[in-house]
Amino acid sequence: MTRAAGMLLIHGAWQGAWAWDAWRAPMRERGWHTHALDLPGNGADPARDAALGEITLDTYVEAVRAELDRLGGPCVIVAHSGAGVIASQVAEAVPERVAAIVYVAGMMLPSGMGYGELVEAASADVENASGIAPYLVWSDDGRVSRVPAAAALDIFLHDCPPDAARRAASLLTPQAEGGRALVAALSAARFGRVPRVYVEATLDRSVLLPLQRRMQALVPGARVRTLECGHVPQLAQPDALARIVCETLAELGITHQDLSAPHAPLPHLAP
């Protein structure tokens, strides 16, 4: 049975809603009206971020649920990189509101496992498994990290159009560690019933391909699609990413629904 859905885009660490700018046009051409969320704590709204205090996975989940309420759901959640953990936890909280999750070079981790644990387990076998970690610059108290532009260009953006890569590197913001070291608590009955798509990036220098495939093995059941590109397919190959996402959602019986006008909010549903 075909289901109509909206689409909510969630960025990864050090980023903002701008990370999806290049991808929204090819998706619009295919009929999808996308909504890109600025996660709290990423610097897009300093007043809001200051009022929030410590950023946690719960902070992110509540922000995504509020956006789903605003849109009226159900939505396909497209999650890049570390946002995969957020998308998984949202699916656990409100599975009926999530039509599918698309992980774009994303962290599709099993319940109780953090990405650092995955990297540590793979480090003996996978060269450069730690990705961006050695290049991070930390605050004195170790609670906030930032990515130097040169490292971003080499690890995240090496295969993106040069001007677009430089713009993206310049827009990265400091990231609170509480919003980066995320661990989801998931169940087969809730998270496990949400359809999943995993878009792997074979040239990724951040979440390396062997790690992407370990996650696919640890959390089986996703439809896997492959792009020969680096960590940011939505900027490096926006048309190709749009094509495979739309084709795979169609295989799942999910089509676009125009949610350009907000619907009346729905009440929060108890997890």
C-alpha positions as CSV (number, residue, x, y, z in Angstrom):
1,M,0.0,0.0,0.0
2,T,1.4,3.4,-0.9
3,R,1.8,5.9,1.9
4,A,2.3,9.7,1.5
5,A,4.8,11.4,3.7
6,G,6.7,14.6,4.3
7,M,10.4,14.7,4.7
8,L,12.5,16.1,7.6
9,L,16.2,16.5,7.2
10,I,18.5,16.4,10.2
11,H,22.1,17.5,10.1
12,G,25.1,16.0,11.8
13,A,27.6,17.4,14.3
14,W,29.1,20.9,13.9
15,Q,26.5,21.6,11.1
16,G,23.2,23.3,10.7
17,A,20.1,23.2,8.4
18,W,22.3,24.8,5.7
19,A,24.1,21.4,5.2
20,W,21.1,20.3,3.1
21,D,20.9,23.4,0.9
22,A,22.3,21.8,-2.3
23,W,20.1,18.7,-1.9
24,R,16.7,20.4,-1.5
25,A,16.4,21.6,-5.1
26,P,16.8,18.1,-6.7
27,M,14.3,16.7,-4.2
28,R,11.9,19.5,-5.0
29,E,12.2,18.6,-8.6
30,R,11.1,15.1,-7.7
31,G,8.0,16.4,-5.8
32,W,9.3,16.3,-2.3
33,H,8.9,19.4,-0.1
34,T,11.7,19.0,2.4
35,H,12.1,20.6,5.8
36,A,15.6,21.1,7.3
37,L,15.9,21.4,11.0
38,D,18.5,23.5,12.9
39,L,19.2,21.3,16.0
40,P,19.4,23.2,19.3
41,G,22.9,24.0,20.5
42,N,24.5,24.4,17.0
43,G,24.7,28.1,17.1
44,A,21.7,28.9,14.8
45,D,19.8,30.5,17.6
46,P,22.2,31.7,20.3
47,A,19.4,32.9,22.7
48,R,17.6,29.6,22.5
49,D,20.9,27.7,22.9
50,A,21.9,29.7,26.0
51,A,18.5,29.0,27.6
52,L,18.8,25.3,27.0
53,G,22.0,24.7,28.9
54,E,23.4,21.2,28.6
55,I,22.6,19.5,25.2
56,T,21.7,15.8,25.3
57,L,20.1,13.2,23.1
58,D,16.8,14.0,24.8
59,T,17.2,17.7,23.8
60,Y,17.5,16.6,20.2
61,V,14.6,14.2,20.3
62,E,12.3,16.8,21.8
63,A,13.3,19.3,19.0
64,V,12.6,16.7,16.3
65,R,9.2,15.7,17.9
66,A,8.2,19.4,18.0
67,E,9.0,19.7,14.3
68,L,7.0,16.5,13.6
69,D,4.1,18.1,15.5
70,R,4.4,21.3,13.5
71,L,4.4,19.4,10.2
72,G,1.6,17.0,11.2
73,G,3.5,13.9,10.2
74,P,4.1,11.2,9.2
75,C,7.6,12.0,7.8
76,V,10.6,10.4,6.3
77,I,13.5,11.4,8.4
78,V,16.8,11.8,6.5
79,A,19.7,11.8,8.9
80,H,23.3,12.6,8.0
81,S,26.3,11.3,10.0
82,G,25.7,11.5,13.8
83,A,22.1,12.5,13.3
84,G,21.5,8.8,12.6
85,V,21.4,8.2,16.4
86,I,18.9,11.0,16.8
87,A,16.6,9.6,14.1
88,S,16.8,6.1,15.6
89,Q,15.8,7.4,19.0
90,V,12.9,9.5,17.5
91,A,11.7,6.3,15.8
92,E,11.8,4.6,19.2
93,A,9.8,7.4,20.8
94,V,7.1,7.9,18.1
95,P,7.4,5.1,15.5
96,E,3.9,5.9,14.1
97,R,5.2,9.4,13.1
98,V,8.2,8.1,11.2
99,A,7.4,6.7,7.7
100,A,11.1,5.7,7.2
101,I,14.6,6.6,8.2
102,V,17.2,7.3,5.5
103,Y,20.7,7.2,7.0
104,V,23.2,9.1,4.8
105,A,26.7,7.9,5.7
106,G,24.9,7.8,9.1
107,M,25.4,6.3,12.5
108,M,23.0,3.4,12.5
109,L,24.0,2.0,15.8
110,P,22.5,-0.8,18.0
111,S,20.9,0.0,21.3
112,G,23.4,0.9,24.0
113,M,26.4,1.4,21.7
114,G,28.1,4.7,21.1
115,Y,30.1,5.5,17.9
116,G,33.3,5.7,19.9
117,E,32.8,2.1,21.1
118,L,32.4,1.0,17.5
119,V,35.5,2.9,16.4
120,E,37.5,1.4,19.3
121,A,36.4,-2.1,18.5
122,A,37.4,-1.6,14.8
123,S,40.6,0.3,15.3
124,A,42.9,-2.7,15.2
125,D,41.6,-3.7,11.8
126,V,40.5,-0.4,10.2
127,E,43.2,2.1,9.4
128,N,42.2,5.7,10.3
129,A,39.0,4.4,11.9
130,S,38.8,7.5,14.2
131,G,38.1,9.7,11.2
132,I,37.9,13.4,12.2
133,A,38.6,12.8,15.9
134,P,42.4,13.4,15.8
135,Y,41.9,16.8,14.2
136,L,39.4,18.2,16.6
137,V,40.3,21.3,18.7
138,W,38.8,21.2,22.2
139,S,37.8,23.8,24.7
140,D,39.8,23.9,27.9
141,D,37.2,22.0,29.8
142,G,36.8,19.3,27.1
143,R,33.1,19.9,26.7
144,V,33.1,21.6,23.3
145,S,34.9,20.7,20.1
146,R,35.4,22.4,16.7
147,V,36.7,21.3,13.4
148,P,39.5,23.3,11.7
149,A,38.6,24.3,8.2
150,A,41.6,22.5,6.7
151,A,40.5,19.2,8.4
152,A,36.9,19.7,7.3
153,L,38.1,20.1,3.7
154,D,40.2,17.0,3.8
155,I,38.1,14.6,5.9
156,F,34.5,15.7,5.2
157,L,34.5,17.7,2.0
158,H,37.4,16.4,-0.2
159,D,35.2,15.4,-3.1
160,C,32.7,18.3,-3.0
161,P,32.8,21.3,-5.5
162,P,35.6,23.5,-4.2
163,D,33.6,26.7,-3.7
164,A,30.8,24.8,-2.0
165,A,33.3,22.9,0.2
166,R,34.9,26.1,1.4
167,R,31.5,27.6,2.2
168,A,30.5,24.5,4.2
169,A,33.8,24.5,6.1
170,S,33.4,28.1,7.0
171,L,29.9,27.5,8.4
172,L,30.8,24.7,10.8
173,T,30.2,25.7,14.4
174,P,31.5,24.4,17.8
175,Q,29.7,21.3,19.0
176,A,28.9,20.4,22.6
177,E,30.1,16.9,23.5
178,G,26.8,16.1,25.1
179,G,25.2,16.4,21.6
180,R,27.9,14.4,19.9
181,A,28.6,11.4,22.1
182,L,25.1,9.9,21.7
183,V,23.8,6.5,22.7
184,A,20.3,5.4,21.8
185,A,18.0,3.0,23.7
186,L,16.1,1.0,21.1
187,S,13.6,-1.9,20.9
188,A,12.5,-4.2,18.2
189,A,8.9,-3.5,18.9
190,R,9.2,0.3,18.3
191,F,12.4,1.3,16.4
192,G,12.5,-2.1,14.8
193,R,9.2,-1.6,13.0
194,V,10.2,1.5,11.1
195,P,11.5,0.9,7.5
196,R,15.2,1.9,7.1
197,V,17.4,2.9,4.1
198,Y,21.2,3.1,4.5
199,V,23.1,5.1,1.9
200,E,26.7,4.1,2.2
201,A,29.5,6.4,0.9
202,T,32.4,4.3,-0.3
203,L,35.0,7.1,-0.2
204,D,34.1,8.4,3.3
205,R,37.1,9.5,5.4
206,S,35.0,10.3,8.5
207,V,32.7,7.3,8.9
208,L,34.8,4.9,7.0
209,L,33.1,2.3,4.7
210,P,34.2,-0.7,6.9
211,L,32.5,1.0,9.9
212,Q,29.4,1.7,7.8
213,R,29.2,-1.9,7.0
214,R,29.8,-3.0,10.6
215,M,26.8,-0.9,11.6
216,Q,24.7,-2.5,8.8
217,A,25.6,-5.9,10.2
218,L,24.9,-4.9,13.8
219,V,21.5,-3.4,12.9
220,P,20.3,-5.6,10.0
221,G,17.2,-5.0,7.9
222,A,18.0,-1.7,6.1
223,R,17.8,-1.4,2.4
224,V,21.4,-0.5,1.4
225,R,22.3,1.8,-1.4
226,T,25.8,2.8,-2.5
227,L,27.4,6.0,-3.7
228,E,31.0,6.4,-4.7
229,C,31.6,9.6,-2.8
230,G,32.8,11.1,0.5
231,H,31.1,11.9,3.7
232,V,28.7,14.5,2.4
233,P,26.8,13.0,-0.5
234,Q,24.1,15.7,-0.3
235,L,26.8,18.2,-1.4
236,A,29.1,16.1,-3.5
237,Q,26.4,14.2,-5.5
238,P,23.0,15.8,-4.7
239,D,21.3,14.6,-7.9
240,A,22.5,11.0,-7.5
241,L,21.5,11.0,-3.8
242,A,18.1,12.3,-4.6
243,R,17.6,9.7,-7.3
244,I,18.5,6.7,-5.1
245,V,16.5,8.0,-2.1
246,C,13.4,8.6,-4.2
247,E,13.7,5.3,-6.0
248,T,14.2,3.3,-2.7
249,L,11.3,5.1,-0.9
250,A,9.1,4.3,-3.9
251,E,10.1,0.6,-3.5
252,L,8.9,0.9,0.1
253,G,5.6,2.3,-1.1
254,I,6.3,5.8,0.3
255,T,5.5,8.8,-1.9
256,H,5.8,12.5,-1.2
257,Q,3.1,14.6,0.5
258,D,3.2,18.4,0.2
259,L,3.6,19.7,3.8
260,S,4.5,23.2,2.8
261,A,1.6,24.6,4.9
262,P,1.9,23.5,8.5
263,H,-0.9,21.3,9.8
264,A,-2.5,21.7,13.2
265,P,-0.1,20.3,15.8
266,L,-0.7,16.9,17.0
267,P,-0.3,16.1,20.7
268,H,2.9,14.4,21.9
269,L,2.5,10.7,22.1
270,A,3.9,8.8,25.0
271,P,6.9,6.7,24.2
